[in-house]
């Protein structure tokens, strides 16, 4: 059985890669925002469980961004490596296509 190819894989790959870079940029902005808002406590007890959860959730855009870039690269590679075999139409005895 032959594998099916995506018809607009190159275009979709580019859009998914752009989405990945947007997610990575938002990850960078979130990280810079969290660095600016860190509580300045002397004994370090200011970090609560809620802020740890928020910190863990802040990595999701970065992880999704890297995954989107990989998936978009796969779509582009699949489109570039596709081997189209063109079968000429069958011909009659006179040489004209059917």
C-alpha positions in Angstrom: 0.0 0.0 0.0 1.3 3.4 -0.9 1.6 6.2 1.6 -0.5 9.2 1.0 1.2 12.6 0.8 -0.1 15.9 2.0 -1.1 18.1 -0.9 0.1 21.4 0.5 2.8 20.2 2.8 5.3 22.9 2.0 2.8 25.7 2.7 1.5 24.0 5.9 5.0 23.3 7.0 6.0 27.0 6.7 2.9 28.1 8.6 3.6 25.6 11.4 7.2 26.7 11.6 6.1 30.3 11.9 3.6 29.3 14.7 6.5 27.5 16.4 8.7 30.7 16.3 5.7 32.7 17.7 5.4 30.2 20.6 9.1 30.4 21.3 9.0 34.2 21.3 6.1 34.1 23.7 8.1 31.7 25.9 11.0 34.2 25.9 8.6 37.0 26.9 7.1 35.0 29.6 10.5 34.0 31.0 11.7 37.7 31.0 8.4 38.7 32.7 8.9 36.0 35.4 12.5 37.2 36.0 11.4 40.7 36.5 8.6 39.8 38.9 10.5 37.3 41.1 9.9 38.1 44.7 12.9 39.5 46.4 12.9 37.7 49.7 15.9 37.3 51.9 15.4 33.7 53.1 13.9 32.3 49.9 10.6 31.2 51.5 8.6 33.4 49.3 8.2 30.7 46.6 4.9 29.0 47.2 3.4 25.9 45.5 1.2 28.0 43.3 4.1 29.9 41.9 5.9 26.6 41.3 2.9 25.5 39.3 2.8 28.7 37.4 6.5 28.3 36.7 6.0 24.8 35.3 3.1 25.9 33.2 5.1 28.8 31.7 7.3 26.2 29.9 4.4 24.9 27.8 4.7 27.5 25.0 8.4 26.7 24.5 7.8 23.0 24.4 4.9 23.4 22.0 7.0 25.8 19.9 9.9 23.3 19.5 7.4 20.5 18.6 5.7 22.8 16.0 9.0 23.6 14.4 9.9 19.9 14.2 6.5 19.0 12.7 6.7 21.9 10.2 10.2 20.7 9.2 8.9 17.2 8.7 6.1 18.5 6.4 8.6 20.5 4.4 11.0 17.6 4.2 8.2 15.3 3.1 7.3 17.6 0.3 10.9 18.0 -0.9 11.6 14.3 -0.8 8.4 13.2 -2.5 9.1 11.3 -5.7 6.3 11.8 -8.1 6.2 9.0 -10.7 4.5 10.3 -13.8 2.9 7.5 -15.8 2.2 8.5 -19.3 -1.3 7.8 -20.6 -1.9 4.6 -22.4 -1.7 4.9 -26.2 -3.6 3.3 -29.0 -2.0 1.5 -31.9 -1.9 4.8 -33.9 0.2 6.4 -31.1 -2.5 8.8 -29.8 -3.4 8.8 -26.1 -6.6 7.0 -25.1 
